Amino acid sequence: MKKYAIPLLLVIIAATLPIRFLLGYLSSYQYSLHKREELAKMDDSDIHIAVTWNLPFLGESFKKGVDLALEEENERGFTFTKNGVLIHKKMVVHEFHNDENNNRRVIEKVVRDSSIVAALSIEESNQAISSSVSYEQYGVLSISAFATDRHLTNHGFKYTFSILPTSREYAQALVRFCEFKNYKNIAVLYSRQGTGGLNIAINFSGLLKDKDINVVFSRSLDPKQHDFRELIYELQQHNFDAILLGAKGEIAGRVINQLRTMGIDKPLFSGISMDDTALWKLSGQKSNNVFVASTYDDTQESEDVKSEAYAKFTNRYGEPPNFAARQGYGALRILAAAIRKSDSTVPIDIAGTLKYNFKNEHGKNFFDNQGRIVDKPLYIKEMKDGEFRIVLKPE
């Protein structure tokens, strides 16, 4: 019997090799990419879109904006031409979110679903960069609505896009604001939650080389900390004109509240992280004299505020759309316009349309060949009793 053991073992191994190879292929990036394209081409398939977030204070608003755009786009419908025949489709949105910092499980769920052709996300820059690797490998078109780190798009991925300026562009707008206000001495506080706060702090400081503006105090904030009074006392020992606060959500609100409570009424300014009217409540209604760089014009005369979508959102939810809601609305409409122009729901076709000579039919949204939106104007807004008003327009 022993003399047959080795040959028998070899036969078993040889017999199982095709099965192992098949199972390996079925779980591979290549199989997923081709399966996704195959499903997208089917005449009777809907256009499946993932909406992902792990920032609770922004995610719900983001989804509301997506839902409003989804309703409008499906009312218009999607019509494709195939062999001279018209094919009608609609968009279906799948919601994925995780309130934890680790979004790995969310991304795994998205890429495992081969029917999903694109993902719209609102997440930290470092997490968006990590997600983009998986999306690229599995052939999912990805549009980031919150990440500002240039490293998200500077590696030449085919499927990755961002609809926001970079941290450096935000910092440039804030330096211009400081010159406009004649601020000479700046204190910098930035949260260690994600990389957004650090990026804006580094870029802002790096742009001061030839400017008559100095950073006189710089400290990082522990996102797990609740009491910042000791740090604020240290800050009070310095002479400064304004504070750059690279923080968001509850942390930003808490810091502002404690700064004001301890008698620091100097102006605070920031980028995307504080572009949210919820800051008024989060700070205990103490966020007056706060300025943010924003891609949105909140004046009553702006096309955005006068739009039908703005009014529809306000009537439906009882409040105007905030930054996250506008990003969700805009991201889905850009995607829908690219799908129509591509006459295809295949991710690589849509990506090619976005990267080369694409102009969104709903506005001037151009992407460079790396997937970053270009020529996006930045306004400086001031919070006044819970509402924003424009104080400085783009040059």
Helices and strands as residue ranges (DSSP letters): H 2-26, H 29-41, E 47-53, H 56-76, E 78-82, E 85-89, E 91-97, H 104-112, E 116-122, H 125-138, E 141-144, G 150-152, E 160-162, H 167-181, E 185-191, H 196-206, E 214-221, H 229-235, E 242-246, H 249-261, E 268-270, G 272-274, H 279-282, E 290-294, H 303-306, H 308-317, H 323-342, H 347-355, E 366-367, E 373-374, E 379-384, E 387-392
